[in-house]
Amino acid sequence: MSPLAWFASVSLAVWVWLLLGQGFFWRTDQRLPKTGRGGGHARVRAEGRAEAWPGVVVVVPARDEAGVLPLSLPSLLAQDYPGRAEVILVDDGSTDGTGRLAAELAAGLAARHDGLPLTVVSPGEPGPGWTGKLWALRHGMALARARGPEFLLLTDADIAHEPDSLRRLVAAARDDGRDLVSQMARLRVTSFWERLAVPAFVYFFAQLYPFRWINADRPRATAAAGGCVLLRTETAVAAGVPDAIRTAVIDDVSLARAVRAAGGRIWLGLAERVDSVRPYPGLGELWRMVARSAYAQLRYSPPLLLGTVAGLVLVYLVPPAACVAGLVSGDAPAAWAGAAAWAVMTGTYLPMLRYYRQPGWTAPLLPFTAFLYLLMTVDSAVRHHRGRGGAWKGRVYSGGRAATEGGEFTPRHGE
């Protein structure tokens, strides 16, 4: 066998293992149940009594979100929740009138019908050793706990919720005894680049953190999706969050690990009624979104970066390259092994494309998308070493391993 055929065969073996041995990551059936165990959701809906539902405070950190708030905030204020609930929006130093717009939206909704009460607060600039979002969450969660709710819903300012979203989250947490219930919001797929890159982003996340492993009684992985996290208040206190994760750039995974370390039970799945309204119309916006945290995911480690690049090449780029090169050169073993690996890769991607309502013929393009993510990851490392890693809305967070492991961490204002 030629060297190319050997590489293609190894890639095929990896794909067979991913297909069968990585928690069936490619399946998209981890969703909130229509009914809880023993018909729990149906039972509490039928009762319809406010006292049957725990109190909830929704905490929304927001920085320069005036462009998306009209699409997201009204959906939170209009939640059809029978129990006591309110919303706290934490304006994290916005310069576009985010806080003022939030108050106007709430007043307009209240003028039409009763909505959830809204409180808008601003904590000022982050304290030493804090990322901006977690500083905002710290302030909002402290105010929320003073209200004595059983649950906190931490949701980003670009996330829109269907009217029954909060009800379903709470019912799922109570029915199944979960301390953290998180949904990965369905991201927008309208532009060409969104259609190409967004389903792959969620596919790669699920491959890294298989949802079935996270949700199992004996979990083998830990993660959450930061856009929509329902958290039991007493568990947040026991886990010491957000203080315990104040330096984290990838705050959702860090939050899940802190909750798990405190003995909490976690559930993560794909959303059906929770959507991100943030647009990524061009490749540049998507590139910056991924590059902001990709190197942090690798713990700022050059060896891990090299291993990741090699792994992406072997798993995603070798199959189509071996298939085409084998056909051109007459290397049948390379062509067959490459084609088989590419076919398995394509088949595992189809469920995610169906979830995002995208045509199946785009599945074979996954190697090209993976190559883009490889370049974004390398660029993330380059930005970090140039002192521009973790840039987000005028702030740059630098500090190497501190960003994921809790050491000194210094926010700096960027452009």
Secondary structure, DSSP 8 states (H G I E B T S, - for coil): --HHHHHHHHHHHHHHHHHHHSTTTT-------SS-TTSHHHHHHHH--GGGS--EEEEEEESS-TTTHHHHHHHHHT---SS-EEEEEEE-S-SS-HHHHHHHHHHHHHHHS----EEEE---S--TT--HHHHHHHHHHHHHHHT--SEEEEE-TTEEE-TTHHHHHHHHHHHHT-SEEEEEEE----SHHHHHHHHHHHHHHHHHS-HHHHHSSS-S-----TTEEEEEHHHHHHHTTTGGGTT-SSHHHHHHHHHHHTT--EEEEEEEEEEE-----SHHHHHHHHHTTHHHHTTT-HHHHHHHHHHHIIIIIHHHHHHHHHHHHT-HHHHHHHHHHHHHHHHHHHHHHHHTT--GGGGGGHHHHHHHHHHHHHHHHHHHHTT-TT-BTTEEEE-TTHHHHSS--EEEE--
